[in-house]
Amino acid sequence: MFEKRPVIALDFHCKEEVEKFLAQFDSNEQLYIKIGMELFYQEGPSIVTYLKELGHSVFLDLKLHDIPNTVKSAMIGLAKMGVDMVNVHAAGGFEMMKQAIEGLEEGTPEGAKRPILIAVTQLTSTSEEDMHRDQLIQVPIENSVVHYARRAREAGLDGVVCSALEVAMIKRATDKNFICLTPGIRPKGAEVGDQKRVKTPSEARRIGSDYIVVGRPITLAEKPVDAYHEILKDWNYGN
Ligand SMILES: O=C(O)c1cc(=O)[nH]c(=O)n1[C@@H]1O[C@H](COP(=O)(O)O)[C@@H](O)[C@H]1O
């Protein structure tokens, strides 16, 4: 399920910063925007309505991780907001993921499309050593990621969040239509920051990522619109 547009992570504090950022783009350019907890906890559901009314697609990245009943109830509410994609942590377990899907199905208004649901496997800021030390999971990180992907698929989810490094393995272990959304994307030579498992947009494309998520290389660029278009071009192999 290839998405031509890189998903822009708008990790801003408030709506004013979002407005300032979007004002630099041509108003006809429909973007795929990721709202994370930083922005959502400040602005609430109205930030989703605002972006949807402008015609943008919205991935609401709240990474739910709680008991199954709580996650189901939360998902009913998120589905009503009309977002295009939401996520949970696969570490919350099989039953939690199953209930998350059920909540989304229940909350999706009639005639509307159920939001895509994906599960975070191992965060792209987690290295194999971090995982061994912090989570006491003593297997190679790829095994943990593929295991979570299999469980997410069995629970009925649409895909996973992973690093581009693991996409080929996940597709082999699940199926080629199982979505792999990959953050940890950096243009050649860009600052990596806190990301540990990174690839460039064209590398991610070659490996088979369906969506890429890019934040700071665009939002902190001197010319964000140019930075976005360069990443868009690299992701689409120069087309
Ligand atoms: O779920 C996510 O979107 C996510 C998962 C993950 O494993 N790693 C990861 O970086 N993200 C998000 O992707 C974005 C990456 O931003 P940059 O590192 O600035 O490109 C951030 O908003 C993260 O919250």
The ligand as an SDF file (V2000), in Angstrom:
LIG
                    3D

 24 25  0  0  0  0  0  0  0  0999 V2000
    5.1640    5.9570   15.7060 O   0  0  0  0  0  0  0  0  0  0  0  0
    5.9550    6.7650   15.2310 C   0  0  0  0  0  0  0  0  0  0  0  0
    5.5680    7.5850   14.4100 O   0  0  0  0  0  0  0  0  0  0  0  0
    7.3900    6.6200   15.5440 C   0  0  0  0  0  0  0  0  0  0  0  0
    7.8180    5.3480   15.8530 C   0  0  0  0  0  0  0  0  0  0  0  0
    9.1970    5.0630   15.9250 C   0  0  0  0  0  0  0  0  0  0  0  0
    9.6120    3.9230   16.1300 O   0  0  0  0  0  0  0  0  0  0  0  0
   10.0720    6.0880   15.7550 N   0  0  0  0  0  0  0  0  0  0  0  0
    9.6730    7.3780   15.5030 C   0  0  0  0  0  0  0  0  0  0  0  0
   10.5350    8.2500   15.3190 O   0  0  0  0  0  0  0  0  0  0  0  0
    8.3240    7.6690   15.4500 N   0  0  0  0  0  0  0  0  0  0  0  0
    7.8760    9.0650   15.2460 C   0  0  0  0  0  0  0  0  0  0  0  0
    8.3560    9.5500   13.9860 O   0  0  0  0  0  0  0  0  0  0  0  0
    8.7770   10.9060   14.0890 C   0  0  0  0  0  0  0  0  0  0  0  0
   10.2080   11.0030   13.6330 C   0  0  0  0  0  0  0  0  0  0  0  0
   10.6320   12.3270   13.6780 O   0  0  0  0  0  0  0  0  0  0  0  0
   12.0750   12.7820   13.2140 P   0  0  0  0  0  0  0  0  0  0  0  0
   13.0850   11.9480   13.9400 O   0  0  0  0  0  0  0  0  0  0  0  0
   12.1250   14.2400   13.5890 O   0  0  0  0  0  0  0  0  0  0  0  0
   12.1330   12.5500   11.7190 O   0  0  0  0  0  0  0  0  0  0  0  0
    8.5550   11.3410   15.5310 C   0  0  0  0  0  0  0  0  0  0  0  0
    7.3510   12.0910   15.5740 O   0  0  0  0  0  0  0  0  0  0  0  0
    8.3860   10.0500   16.3080 C   0  0  0  0  0  0  0  0  0  0  0  0
    7.4410   10.1720   17.3540 O   0  0  0  0  0  0  0  0  0  0  0  0
  1  2  2  0
  2  3  1  0
  2  4  1  0
  4  5  2  0
  4 11  1  0
  5  6  1  0
  6  7  2  0
  6  8  1  0
  8  9  1  0
  9 10  2  0
  9 11  1  0
 11 12  1  0
 12 13  1  0
 12 23  1  0
 13 14  1  0
 14 15  1  0
 14 21  1  0
 15 16  1  0
 16 17  1  0
 17 18  2  0
 17 19  1  0
 17 20  1  0
 21 22  1  0
 21 23  1  0
 23 24  1  0
M  END
$$$$
